[in-house]
Amino acid sequence: MDFKASARFIKRSPYKLRPIVDVIRGKNAQYALDWLKVYGLKKSSAIKKLLESAVANAKNKQEDIKTSDLQVAEVCVDEGPRYKYFKPSAMGRSLVVRKRLSHITVVLKPVNVKNYQE
């Protein structure tokens, strides 16, 4: 059984979030949460909050499951819409500023499949 959580319209560029997500992909959920707490950059807070939500979804569906029994199976950071606006630049020109948004999806799987119902 998979446990999912998703967050949309995160005000961080997907290019900045993907290296953080690559570290926790395939790891134990407890290890990933501990690593994100220690990592300490502001951009990792959205991923940590989403991972906690996925763990809470798992505990809500199956009460006997532990955080250490879950593995981060998939983490996907997709690009959302962009805010575009023009900023004045040198010599009367205008500069296009693009604010990128992200959509993040986390999928957790139980490590020991025998103990949990499908």
C-alpha positions as CSV (number, residue, x, y, z in Angstrom):
1,M,0.0,0.0,0.0
2,D,1.3,3.4,-0.9
3,F,0.9,6.5,1.1
4,K,0.9,9.8,-0.7
5,A,1.1,13.5,0.0
6,S,1.4,16.4,-2.4
7,A,1.9,20.1,-2.2
8,R,1.2,22.6,-5.0
9,F,2.3,26.1,-5.7
10,I,5.4,26.1,-3.4
11,K,7.2,29.4,-3.9
12,R,10.6,27.8,-4.5
13,S,12.2,27.0,-7.9
14,P,12.2,23.3,-8.8
15,Y,15.8,23.6,-9.8
16,K,16.7,24.5,-6.2
17,L,14.5,21.8,-4.6
18,R,15.6,18.8,-6.8
19,P,19.1,18.4,-5.2
20,I,17.5,18.2,-1.7
21,V,14.9,15.7,-2.9
22,D,17.6,13.5,-4.6
23,V,19.3,12.9,-1.2
24,I,16.2,11.6,0.5
25,R,14.8,9.5,-2.4
26,G,15.0,5.8,-1.5
27,K,15.9,6.4,2.2
28,N,14.1,5.5,5.4
29,A,11.4,8.1,6.3
30,Q,12.8,8.6,9.8
31,Y,16.3,9.2,8.4
32,A,14.9,11.6,5.8
33,L,13.0,13.6,8.5
34,D,16.1,13.8,10.7
35,W,18.3,14.8,7.8
36,L,15.9,17.6,6.7
37,K,15.8,18.9,10.3
38,V,19.6,19.2,10.4
39,Y,20.0,20.5,6.9
40,G,18.8,23.9,8.0
41,L,18.1,25.8,4.8
42,K,14.8,27.5,4.4
43,K,14.0,25.8,1.1
44,S,14.0,22.4,2.8
45,S,11.2,23.3,5.2
46,A,8.5,22.7,2.5
47,I,9.8,19.2,1.8
48,K,10.1,18.4,5.5
49,K,6.5,19.5,6.1
50,L,5.3,17.4,3.2
51,L,7.2,14.3,4.3
52,E,5.6,14.7,7.8
53,S,2.2,14.9,6.1
54,A,2.8,11.7,4.2
55,V,3.9,9.9,7.5
56,A,0.7,11.2,9.1
57,N,-1.3,9.9,6.2
58,A,0.3,6.5,6.7
59,K,-0.4,6.5,10.4
60,N,-4.0,7.5,9.8
61,K,-4.6,4.6,7.4
62,Q,-2.7,2.0,9.4
63,E,-2.5,2.7,13.1
64,D,0.2,0.1,13.9
65,I,2.8,1.5,11.4
66,K,5.9,3.3,12.6
67,T,7.9,6.0,10.9
68,S,11.0,3.7,10.8
69,D,9.0,1.1,8.8
70,L,8.4,3.5,5.9
71,Q,10.6,4.1,2.9
72,V,10.5,7.1,0.6
73,A,9.7,5.4,-2.6
74,E,9.1,8.4,-4.9
75,V,9.7,12.1,-4.6
76,C,8.8,14.2,-7.6
77,V,9.4,17.9,-8.0
78,D,7.6,19.4,-11.0
79,E,7.5,22.9,-12.3
80,G,4.3,24.8,-11.6
81,P,3.2,28.1,-13.2
82,R,5.5,31.1,-13.4
83,Y,4.9,34.7,-12.3
84,K,6.3,37.0,-15.0
85,Y,6.7,40.7,-14.5
86,F,8.9,43.4,-16.1
87,K,11.5,45.3,-14.2
88,P,13.1,48.5,-15.5
89,S,16.7,48.0,-16.6
90,A,19.5,50.1,-18.0
91,M,19.2,52.4,-21.0
92,G,15.3,52.3,-21.0
93,R,15.0,48.6,-21.5
94,S,12.9,46.2,-19.5
95,L,14.0,43.0,-17.9
96,V,11.7,40.0,-17.6
97,V,11.7,38.5,-14.0
98,R,10.3,34.9,-13.7
99,K,9.2,33.7,-10.3
100,R,9.0,29.9,-10.6
101,L,6.6,27.7,-8.5
102,S,6.9,24.0,-7.7
103,H,4.6,21.0,-7.3
104,I,6.0,18.3,-5.0
105,T,4.7,14.8,-4.6
106,V,5.9,12.2,-2.0
107,V,5.1,8.5,-2.0
108,L,5.9,6.3,1.0
109,K,6.0,2.5,1.0
110,P,6.2,0.1,4.0
111,V,9.6,-1.6,4.1
112,N,8.4,-4.9,5.6
113,V,5.4,-5.8,3.3
114,K,4.6,-9.0,5.2
115,N,3.3,-7.3,8.3
116,Y,1.0,-4.8,6.5
117,Q,-2.2,-5.4,4.6
118,E,-2.5,-4.4,1.0
